Amino acid sequence: MATAVARAPAVNGTKRKVDDLNEKSDGTALGPINLTLSDPEESEGTDGSDGEEEPFPELDLGSDTEEDEDEEDEDDSEYDVEGSEDDEDNEEDDEDEDEEQTPDSRLTRLIAKYTEKPDESDPSELRLEDPRAPKIVQSNITGFPKKVYPEIDPVYDSDSSTEEDPNRIGNVPLHWYDDLPHIGYDIDGKRVMRPAKGDELDKFLSTVEDPTSWSTAVDKSTGAQVQLSAEELELIGRLARAENPDGDYDPYEPMVEWFTGPGKEMTMPLTSRPEPKSRFIPSKWEHKKVMKIVRAIRQGRITPHGKMTAQQQPQFYALWSTNEESATSHRPPLPAPKVRLPTHSESYNPPKEYLPTDEEKKEWEEMDPEDRPENYLPRSHDTLRHVPAYEDFVKERFDRQLDLYLAPRVRRVKLNIDPESLVPKLPSPKELRPFPTAQNVVFEHEGKARVRCVSWSMDGEWVATGDERGTVRCWEAEVGKCVWQGSFGSEPVGAVEWCPKYNFFLIAVSGAVHLVIPPFLPPAQRAAGHTYTTTAFSTPSAPDPDAPKWTSAKTPLADGHVLSISLTGNPKQLAWHGKGDYFASVAPDAAAKAVWIHQITKHHSQSPFRKVKGTVQLVSFHPKQPHFFVATQKYVRHYDLVGQKLLRTLTPGLRWISSLSVHPSGEHLIVGSYDKKLAWFDLEMGIRPFRVLRYHSRALRSVAFSPAHPLFASASDDGTVQVFHATVFADLMTDPRIVPVKVLRGHAVTDGLGVLGVRWHPRLSWCVSVGADGRAVLWCN
Amino acid sequence: MSLPPPSVPLLLSTRSPYALPPTRYLIPTSFTRFQLSQLINTSLSLSPPVPFDFLVRGSLLRGSLQSWMTAHGQGGEETLEVEYVQSVLPPRREASIPQEDWVSAVSLSLPDHILSGAYDNTVRIYTEGQELLHTLSSHSGPITAVTAFPTPAQYAIGEGNIILSSSQDRTVHMHHLPSPSLLPTSASAADAGPRLLTTLHTSPAQVSSVAPSPSGQHIVTATWDGLLGLFTSTLPTSHELPADDEPDISRKKRRKLAPTSSAEETEVFRKAPTLLLRGHTSKVSRAIWDPDGLSIFSAGWDYTVRQWDAQTGQQGGVKTTPDRVHLTIGRMAGPAPLLATGTSDRMVCMFDLRSSSSSTVQLTLPHASPVQSLVPHPTASHLLTTATLQGVLQIWDLRAPRESLVRVMREGGKCLCVDWRVRGAGLPSQAGEGGEEGVWVAGGEDRQVQVWRTVTGGGARVERVGKQVVDKVNEEDAET
């Protein structure tokens, strides 16, 4: 505060030290000053720090005029150090006072001090001695007095309005002159004598007697008491009260009411226009702006709460990362096409065959540069050192740059699709057990005759096979022991089918179907079968000349041969109805009479079709309904036997149907063909196959559904039997699930023929396959 | 300097009479079975040497100790407890008895004799010297099983043995074979020969097996239509059930085939079962008796193994193994009711009937083809022999279930039946006393009954069968 107060006199441009004022006014009744400066010791203690750290004068200067600033600038240097100087000064004064000097010396000093009292109390008088003031001299020419101004030395600060101080000792501490009678020198080098200064008693007296003594201050440069004017006192008082130092400032000016108040009321609106619509609808631009922010928030560019964390995270990026997508939002630059690698002929020493002959060289040189296959001629150099500079270097670079600049480039993005994901999810075969996996028993036919057909007995204990030499064998399936064999001519056996109800089987050979009750069976079973098949002999029906004849085997071809049915043509297939009474025979070469349906209990045969379109290959009974499937070379016809009508014609899209099997539910059908395909029909779905599978490398010979397990197998000329797990769901919306589970290899391919037939065990997940290699193989799980 | 070879501490113990002092031995890990066997022989100074096998933690030592430790992740610090057992030399093929047709059944249940049944409907009885004694041709279908037991005293037809044969002609024939010692030397062939006592009729289906109870009081048969017939072994005095009505053809044929026998024989009564055990839903492969005579075990094609109470005919327990067709069954020797079945999916499955869960297979022995026949060792509870359709005969030790002890490949194709016998097996008190031989017979597609001798080394009793054939012979040469 002391410095702040000390600055105040600068307004007037006089250098007065208010500290001295303090000294003087100690204990006096100067209200305002006393209030603020009541404890000078304390304030002195804080002066050293406060005076510099609290630049109040600068704040104050802001409100000053420019003139004042100029003066202030000049004075700053003095005042900055003044505070501390004063302190020292005071202390020294105290010391001086404390120090007991000799009374004589002190007396002489005092006398010296007060003998001369300069009349400098009035500052206006001081100005008269301004060195820049003109001197009045007699003109030599005119003789009149004239004003002669002193020469101005044009040096820095030569023009100083502050050079008014009579004391010209410069900026030196005044206490240097304490022991001297003068306090400095004036501009002419004469001593400025110390003004007279009374002792404490005089001070006291003056405070008592002189009513204005409280308003005096010591001018340090002159050491004289200066009477402060009323304006200065008022200014000091305002500063002490922390008021605006400007006396004219009125903080409580009356408000001028320009727009309100009586007589200024607005009675009418500014315009009579109705409010525009835009005032009532949300702003489009605001909406856009908000949406921009919303988008930014959504994209994560603005993170309301994540700012701090974003700053905390280290800001770096993978400089050499090849992952272009992650780094920036904009499209990465297209990579330049790679430069072709040099070839042998570009070597500095290519092999001889690359070097052109003279004719080739000539031809190359005569060619148009555009037409040349290469833009260089292979040349041979002994060492790399002899290779000259490449003359086309600049041109090539230039062309390359042109290419990069002009040629449009396309970025090829590789589809990053895992091929595994495109494969449908199928259960593992391990979960779909049981299915046949291994070759358990092999039934070896003598002579390696091709085994054409195979059939399981109804109880699954026996297997009957027929070969191409007209021999039919029965095998005990468990151990593979041949228990019966019979020869039915030398023609190939077309089919062997075991009756699903009684233990006997049918054999289709050329021109006949034979019925055999095998003798190895228990007598009870044989008796039942015998009764079943031969009772109709006792009630002969009316002979039909066209119909096949049923004759008892008077001279049995083999042990157990019971009866024969004569047929025209060469029957290739037999198909039992599930109840064991009816069976159908197919002789493809018998034209219109290809298909016959025979009834065992009545020894009756009938031909269901008057005319057949195409060659009938196969037939099959529906397992549950009185339906009948007839497969020609390319189509499968579905007949209703009761209604005697064609229900639908299935078009598998195969060239030549070889085999057919109906699912035990009767709702699905598989068709194998000689063109290596297998077609699965869902009879509910229409006439097109639900799925066509092609997995065999050769023609399919036989397909079969397992009666007891969700399995089917297909036998092919490639020597394999492939087993599929085919789940048929009761839910009509779910497609059948077909899973390949096993490829059974074991049959040898002989003369281009592989596996000729496959059949399933009626109860177990076993199947037996017969092949052209003269073997039948039982595959077990 | 060279390091000493790495070694492992062994604690050798045995249950055989060749015991070593129970000390810890520090054995180099490079030692194999042969060297360990030599070690025991030299320390006991056995002469002639006895080959031993070594069981380390329940598995047979096949290679060196080091390889065993590597395979089991064992360091050389721990003490290995090793049990050594007297190993048995590989069987020596003794003879082949030719037959007319495939051999479907062999049995050694008649002491000092070999019984065989074949697909030519005959049962043949041989002495152990492969001399044909008798031919029983009363059956009209292939024989499925043949067995024998001593004639019960109540028959009052003299001492001898009863021979039971089951056949696909749905009957079991019971013949009496008099003891040779009782026969007068001048007796005619007809008197000396076996006499058909009775025929057992279970059901109209083929009979797959027949087995007498240990006491000889009961007989159990198994049929292809899922029935078990329980018969008492008393002789019927009249026809207990009517004759089958057969079609003309077969009757004619039979009359043609065997006109003399039917005329000559006194009338043979048909015998009906006292109890029919119903439970199997498909063909029963085989039914066997528990040694205590109280239970019957059966296995079938309906994937089940069943236990029956022989007194009441009640079904005791069922073990179901999905999709596994059981082709044969055997009960392991010993007190534990451990059953072994041969299956069509090329396994031997072990069942413990005491375990509560219904389908627990305790152990499986992998084979290469269906196990058609399986016979446990009469006394040793951990040995069994199997015959597979590939013609491989094997002897398994349950303690080393990964690989068989002995593997013999028959040349002639499928092997359908096997049986083995150890002399004195019926007398457990003599166990451990040596000097006996084992017999091992098998028959099959090659129309031969092949006989092997399990030769013992050093006069010790045949107890265990050792290692693979070839290396065993070599080592034996080296030891002797």
Interface residues (C-beta under 8 A of the other chain):
Chain A: R433 P434 A438 N440 V441 D459 E461 E478 V479 G480 K481 V483 I517 P519 F520 P522 P523 A524 Q525 R526 A527 H530 G560 R763 L764 S765 C780 N781
Chain B: W102 S104 Y119 G141 P142 Q168 D169 R170 P204 A205 Q206 W224 D244 D245 E246 P247 I249 S250 K253 S282 K283 W301 P322 D323 V325 L327 S344 D345 R346 S369 P370 Q372 L389 K414 L416 E445
